[in-house]
Amino acid sequence: MARYELVKGSLALITLTNPPVNALSSAVRYGITEKIKRALGDPKVKAVVICGENERFCGGADIREFAAPMRGHSLVMLFDDIEAGEKPVIAAIEGVALGGGFELALACHYRIAHSKARLGLPEVTLGLLPAAGGTQRLPRLIGIPAALELITTGHHVSAQEALKLGMVDQITDENACKMAVEFALRAVAKPLSSRRISTLTMPCPPNLDALFEAVTMQVQKKARGVMAPLACIQAVRAAATLPYSKGMKRESELMASLFSSSQARALQYCFFAQRTAGKWTLPSGAQWSNIKPRDIRRAAVIGLGTMGRGIAVSLARVGISVIAVETEKKLLETGRQMVIGMLERDAKRRGVTASLYLLQFTLSLQDVKDVDIVIEAVFEDMSLKKRLFRDLSKVCRPSTLLYTNTSGLDVDALAGVTDRPHMVAGMHFFSPAHVMKLLEVICGPRSSSETIATAMSLGKRMGKVCVAVGNCPGFVGNRMVKTYTDQANFLLEEGATPEQVDGALEEFGFAMGVFRMSDLAGLDVGWRIRKESGLTGPDVDPKDPPHRRQGHRYSPIPDMLCEQGRMGQKTGCGWYVYEKPGGTEAKPDPLIQKLLEGYRVRYSIQPRKISSQELIERCLYVLANEGFRVLEDGIAVQPEDIDVIYLFGYGFPRHRGGPMFYANMVGLGRVLDRLEHYHHAHPDVPHLKPSQLLKKLVACGSPPIQKWKEHIKTMHSHL
Ligand SMILES: CC/C=C\C=C\CC(=O)SCCNC(=O)CCNC(=O)[C@H](O)C(C)(C)COP(=O)(O)OP(=O)(O)OC[C@H]1O[C@@H](n2cnc3c(N)ncnc32)[C@H](O)[C@@H]1OP(=O)(O)O
C-alpha cells in the first residue's frame, strides 16, 4: 500500500499505492508509517519524497472505513513524526491532495504541486472536520481568514490559487515527483525549523472576534442546522487562541462529536449515492461499463423558451455545436439574445472566451437534418410534441437520436410516432437548465441501450448528475413531488398557514418551503398540468364536489389562487405577497388567511393547531412512501437514485441524505406506523397508505438502505 525506493543513493521515495485515489485506508496508514520509520532511521537517506501512484497524490482518508470506529495507525501521530523528523520531507502533489491527503502534505516540510493539481480540505462536505491537524496547521500557514474559508466550505483550489495562498511552495508543468526529487536533494542542507508548520506563530488579525462572528453568521445562514461547518469554526478558533497541542486536543474532541452523527452518515451516504447513480444498469444487462455512447458533436435544440435556452448554453459551453430552432422570428431573436448573453456571462465568470461560433439560430426545421442528436424543449403539450417528433422523423438522417425534455409526459408515446422508436428517450433537465445539476434520463420501453448510454454520457459531459429512470407520469421526481405538495395543501385546509408549513420545512433544512418554492416557480405551471389531466377546468366530472377528484381527496385551493391571478412572485402575489411583481421578499398575506378561513367554513372543516412534527411527517413520509412505490414499480432501480434526484433537483437538504435515506434514519417501522396512523385519519388520501415495499422491508427487520435492492430485485423493472 506504500512502495519504498532508494533514489540517487540518498533519497527515499515513498509512493502511496491504493488506486483509484490512494485513499488513506488502514493498510495505507500502516504502509506509510513503516516506510517513514525506515527512511528516518536509515543513515544513507538524507531526504524523503512522498508521492501517489497514477499521478494522484491522495484523495484523503478512506471514507468507506468511516462506517466503523477508526482503527489502526493514527494519522495524527504519523504526521507529527514526519514534521518533527530531522530529514526534509517533500510532498509531490499530482492530481489531488484532499482531506487527509492534504493534511499529509501539510505535515511535510515542502509541497511541490503539478499545475493541474487540486487541493483542499473537503471534510466538511462529509459532515466532518480535518482532524489530522488540518484545522491547526492550515491557519498557521495561510492565515485565519483564508483557512476558515477553505475549511468551512470544503472548496478545492487549483495549484495556482494554492501557490498564491501559500499552501504550496512551487508548481510545475513537469512531473511533480521528478521535480520534488531534485528539490529534496537541494533541501538537505537547509535548516528545517521554519518549515514545521505546527511551530509557526499564528498570524492573527486584530478583529478576531468580529471575524469569527461574521463567519458563524454566514455559515448559519447558508447551512441552517448543519453541524460540521460550526465545528470547523470552533476548531480554527482553537488554533487562533490556544497553543498547538491544546488546539489539537480541541480538534479531536470536535471530530468525535461529528464522527458518528446522523449528519455525517447522511453526507457520506450522499457522496457514494451520487457515484452509485452514475453506474446505471438496464434489465437487458446493458450497463454503464459495457455500452459505448455515441460521440456527439452537433446537436439541435427545438424551442427557445427558458428550458431550451438553458439546454443550448449547457451544450455549447462543452464544445458541442448547437442549432437552435424556433417557430417565430420574434421568439427566435429573443432566444438568440438570451442564449448569447447567458454564454457570455458564463464565459466571463469562468475566465474563458464564449464559444458563440458554435451557435446557429434558425426558423427552419430542415436545418437540423445532419445533427447527431435533437433535444426537443417545446411547450408541455403532447399533441404539439407528437407533431414535432413526426416531422423530426422525416427531416433527420436515420442515425439521429431524438430526446424529449418533457417533465412528465409519456416518452414512449412520442417514440411511437417516429420511424426510430428505439432511438428516442427522455432528457429531463431542471430549470434553469444551465445551472441545475440534475438530469433525469428517461428510458422508454423501446429505448436502446446506446440511446440511454449517449444521454448519460452527454449529461456527464455537461457537468450534470445523471440518473436513469423508467417511464411513468412525472417519472421519479415529479411523480413523487405531487404527493408532497398535495399534503401541504391538505394541511392548509386543516388549519395550517403557508408560513407555518414552509417554516417547518425550512427548519428541517430545505432552502425554501413548498409554498415559497411554488411562488418562485409560478403557480400557473401546476395549474396547466392539472387542467390537462382533467383535475380542474371544463373537463372535470360534474358529479365531483370541489374537494374530491376521481374518488380521492383533492384541494382546489391552488386553482382558486390561479383563478384570482395569484401566480406567485411574477404577479406580485401567490401564497405570499411581494413588494412588486417580480419581487422576492415573501410576506404573509392576510388575504390568503381570509381565503383559507372562508374555505374551511364553506366545507365545514374545523381548523386545528397542527404541530411541526405532523407537518414534517405528513409531507416527508408521504414523499418516501411514493419513493417506495417508485422502487416497487421498477421506475427507479435503487433508493440512491431517488435520493440523488431529490438532492440535486428538489433542494432536499444534503445533511438529511434524501427522502429514502431520511426514512431509513427515522426507522422504517416508525415511518410505517405514522403512515398507518395518518391513512386511518385520511382514508381518502391513497398516497398515505403504506406501500407494499415499505411493509415488506419492515417485515424483513428493516435492512440497511444499501440492502433494499435485494428485496426489490424480484419486482418488475421499467428500466
Ligand atoms: C482522525 C481522522 C483523521 C483524518 C481524517 C481525514 C478525513 C478525510 O480525509 S475525509 C476524505 C476527504 N476526501 C474527500 O472528500 C475526497 C473525496 N473524493 C473526491 O472528491 C473524488 O473522488 C476525487 C478524489 C476528486 C476523484 O474524483 P473522480 O476522478 O471524479 O473519481 P470518483 O468517481 O469521484 O472516485 C473514484 C472512486 O474512488 C472512490 N473514492 C474517492 N475518494 C475516496 C475516498 N476518500 N475514500 C474512499 N473512496 C474514495 C469513489 O467512491 C469512486 O469509487 P467507485 O467504486 O468507482 O464508485
The ligand as a MOL file (V3000), in Angstrom:
LIG
                    3D

  0  0  0     0  0            999 V3000
M  V30 BEGIN CTAB
M  V30 COUNTS 57 59 0 0 0
M  V30 BEGIN ATOM
M  V30 1 C -8.5810 11.1910 12.8400 0
M  V30 2 C -9.1270 11.3170 11.4790 0
M  V30 3 C -8.0770 11.7350 10.5760 0
M  V30 4 C -8.2330 12.1320 9.3460 0
M  V30 5 C -9.4700 12.3490 8.7020 0
M  V30 6 C -9.4600 12.6960 7.4020 0
M  V30 7 C -10.7290 12.9450 6.7840 0
M  V30 8 C -10.6970 12.7750 5.2800 0
M  V30 9 O -9.7010 12.7610 4.6250 0
M  V30 10 S -12.2250 12.5770 4.6600 0
M  V30 11 C -11.9200 12.3490 2.9380 0
M  V30 12 C -11.6530 13.6460 2.2860 0
M  V30 13 N -11.5600 13.4590 0.8730 0
M  V30 14 C -12.5650 13.6890 0.0640 0
M  V30 15 O -13.6210 14.1200 0.4500 0
M  V30 16 C -12.3220 13.3720 -1.3860 0
M  V30 17 C -13.4180 12.5380 -1.9140 0
M  V30 18 N -13.1970 12.1730 -3.3040 0
M  V30 19 C -13.3840 13.0410 -4.3120 0
M  V30 20 O -13.7120 14.1810 -4.1580 0
M  V30 21 C -13.1990 12.4850 -5.6850 0
M  V30 22 O -13.3880 11.1100 -5.6290 0
M  V30 23 C -11.7920 12.7710 -6.2880 0
M  V30 24 C -10.6940 12.3450 -5.3650 0
M  V30 25 C -11.6890 14.2670 -6.5870 0
M  V30 26 C -11.6590 11.9890 -7.6160 0
M  V30 27 O -12.7450 12.2980 -8.4580 0
M  V30 28 P -13.0260 11.4380 -9.7830 0
M  V30 29 O -11.8010 11.3260 -10.5620 0
M  V30 30 O -14.2210 12.0690 -10.4260 0
M  V30 31 O -13.3790 9.9740 -9.2980 0
M  V30 32 P -14.5950 9.4610 -8.4240 0
M  V30 33 O -15.5540 8.7530 -9.3010 0
M  V30 34 O -15.1310 10.5240 -7.5680 0
M  V30 35 O -13.8720 8.4220 -7.4670 0
M  V30 36 C -13.3050 7.2240 -7.9880 0
M  V30 37 C -13.5560 6.1280 -6.9980 0
M  V30 38 O -12.8360 6.3930 -5.8050 0
M  V30 39 C -13.7070 6.3910 -4.6930 0
M  V30 40 N -13.2090 7.3760 -3.7250 0
M  V30 41 C -12.8470 8.6260 -3.9890 0
M  V30 42 N -12.3790 9.2110 -2.8870 0
M  V30 43 C -12.4360 8.2860 -1.9060 0
M  V30 44 C -12.0910 8.2970 -0.5390 0
M  V30 45 N -11.5490 9.3630 0.0580 0
M  V30 46 N -12.2920 7.1840 0.1700 0
M  V30 47 C -12.8100 6.0820 -0.4150 0
M  V30 48 N -13.1690 6.0160 -1.7220 0
M  V30 49 C -12.9660 7.1140 -2.4440 0
M  V30 50 C -15.0640 6.7620 -5.2660 0
M  V30 51 O -16.0930 6.3360 -4.4510 0
M  V30 52 C -15.0110 6.0180 -6.5740 0
M  V30 53 O -15.2550 4.6630 -6.2710 0
M  V30 54 P -16.2350 3.7920 -7.1350 0
M  V30 55 O -16.2400 2.4630 -6.5020 0
M  V30 56 O -15.6830 3.8170 -8.5240 0
M  V30 57 O -17.5500 4.4670 -7.0750 0
M  V30 END ATOM
M  V30 BEGIN BOND
M  V30 1 1 1 2
M  V30 2 1 2 3
M  V30 3 2 3 4
M  V30 4 1 4 5
M  V30 5 2 5 6
M  V30 6 1 6 7
M  V30 7 1 7 8
M  V30 8 2 8 9
M  V30 9 1 8 10
M  V30 10 1 10 11
M  V30 11 1 11 12
M  V30 12 1 12 13
M  V30 13 1 13 14
M  V30 14 2 14 15
M  V30 15 1 14 16
M  V30 16 1 16 17
M  V30 17 1 17 18
M  V30 18 1 18 19
M  V30 19 2 19 20
M  V30 20 1 19 21
M  V30 21 1 21 22
M  V30 22 1 21 23
M  V30 23 1 23 24
M  V30 24 1 23 25
M  V30 25 1 23 26
M  V30 26 1 26 27
M  V30 27 1 27 28
M  V30 28 2 28 29
M  V30 29 1 28 30
M  V30 30 1 28 31
M  V30 31 1 31 32
M  V30 32 2 32 33
M  V30 33 1 32 34
M  V30 34 1 32 35
M  V30 35 1 35 36
M  V30 36 1 36 37
M  V30 37 1 37 38
M  V30 38 1 37 52
M  V30 39 1 38 39
M  V30 40 1 39 40
M  V30 41 1 39 50
M  V30 42 1 40 41
M  V30 43 1 40 49
M  V30 44 2 41 42
M  V30 45 1 42 43
M  V30 46 1 43 44
M  V30 47 2 43 49
M  V30 48 1 44 45
M  V30 49 2 44 46
M  V30 50 1 46 47
M  V30 51 2 47 48
M  V30 52 1 48 49
M  V30 53 1 50 51
M  V30 54 1 50 52
M  V30 55 1 52 53
M  V30 56 1 53 54
M  V30 57 2 54 55
M  V30 58 1 54 56
M  V30 59 1 54 57
M  V30 END BOND
M  V30 END CTAB
M  END
